[in-house]
Amino acid sequence: MKLELGIGTRVQIVDIPDGSLQQVLLPNEVARGLTGEAEVRRALAEPIRTPRLKEIVHPGEKIAIVTSDITRPMPTYKVMPALLDELYEAGIRSEDITLVFALGSHRPHTQEEMKKLAGERAFSEIRCVDSDAEDCVHLGVTAAGTPVDITRAVAEADRRICLGNIEYHYFAGYSGGAKAIMPGVSTRAAIQSNHSMMVQEEACAGNLDTNPLRKDIEEAAAICSVDFILNVVLDEHKEIIRAVAGDVTAAHRAGCAFLDTLYQKKIKKRADIVIVSQGGAPKDLNLYQTQKALDNAKHAVRDGGIVILVGSCKEGLGEHVFEEWLTDAEKPRELIERIQREFRLGGHKAAAIAMVLEHADIYLVSDLDPEFVTTLFMTPFDTVQSAYDAAAAKLGGSASVLVMPYGGSTLPRAAN
């Protein structure tokens, strides 16, 4: 069987013998109603556990809208027209609205990138800025000791609206919801405090209610006081197929429940070889982002198996601490021991890769220099086909294969 896998802005094809192909994890078929902007307007008209947004905000109030940065597939430009119409209907002036791009620990945007993310209308009508970790307001501390330090443009607003797309997150359970606040518009110290809980067993993809890290995120949002969220779920073509609006926690839970019907996949057993792609740009700009697909794939590969990770990584590793840890370590185990001694943002993803390497080999199909890839404890390949051929040669021609074309959004669940 010939299968297509996204890498950057292009597609690669891999040919796998029918007898070896165990399963292709594609999104489940679900009933589709409204999509795109029409679905966003429906959600705004039917908020979950809050009044409509136009009944919450009042003329003269300063409104901060927090949205995702360029490393996320959140189609801010598709939701802003409906959101702005709702705010204007309430009498909010355009000069009182600020769209804040939540950088977390990521690089700032260019003006052109901001314009592309916000869309022509929003970029021309309202103020658009990046969050600034160097200019924050201290609002309190969570029960877990995480400082709630929020970028000034958000902290000093009268009303806060959070946007985001909902997909699986390997230690926060799911993206979206209160994550726009923490880590989105907080400080590196706050992010590190929160993310240090990733080593706990309950901090894993698909878990919310007993996830200590997610609880801390939502407590931070409560301290900051989020008035309303508008989150979307995207299909494999990045089309909005569900939107949820309203209470920061209740609306997010509803979106997560829908995501499970779409992307949670049951598998009969773990495979010898797992081929996983982030699905292409922008999710595979760097290895820091591409790692998300790897972390989902670990749930599908057997001990001693091989994960073929597909991602362009054309911008390199993507985060300096992540790069420092990976390149300084002489063996993967050092990364796991180091994260147990000192949690550092960036280092946590290096350790997560090492944790996969404890159980499986990683073959990386990317645009990175092959010699550099070998220093990262992975085996480099130019094509998915050559990586598969090498894996099959190592494990035997009858090795079972499981393929995840949208690995960052697909969560395998093996039978017990």
Buried (B, 14 or more C-beta within 10 A) or exposed (E): EEBEBBBBEEEBEBEBEEEBBBBBBBBEEBEEEBBBBEBBBBBBEEBBEBEBBBEBBEEEBBBBBBBBBBBBBBBBBBBBBBBBEBBBEBEBBBEBBBBBBBBBBBBBBEEEBBBBBBBEEBBEBBBBBBBBBEEBBEBBBBEBEBBBBBBBBBBEBEBBBBBBBBBBBBBBBBBBBBBBBBBBBBBBBBBBBBBBBBBEEBBBBBBBEEBBBBBBBBBBBBBBEBBBBBBBBBBBEBBBBBBBBBBBBBBBBBBBEBBBBBBBBEBEEBBBBBBBBBBBBBBBBBBBBBBBBBBBBBBBBBEEBBBBBBBBBBBBBBBEBBBBBBEEBEEBEBBBEBBEEEBBBBBBBBBBBBBBBEBBBBBBBBBBEEEBBEEBBBBBBEBBBBBBBBBBEBBEEEBBBBBBBBBBBBBBEBEE
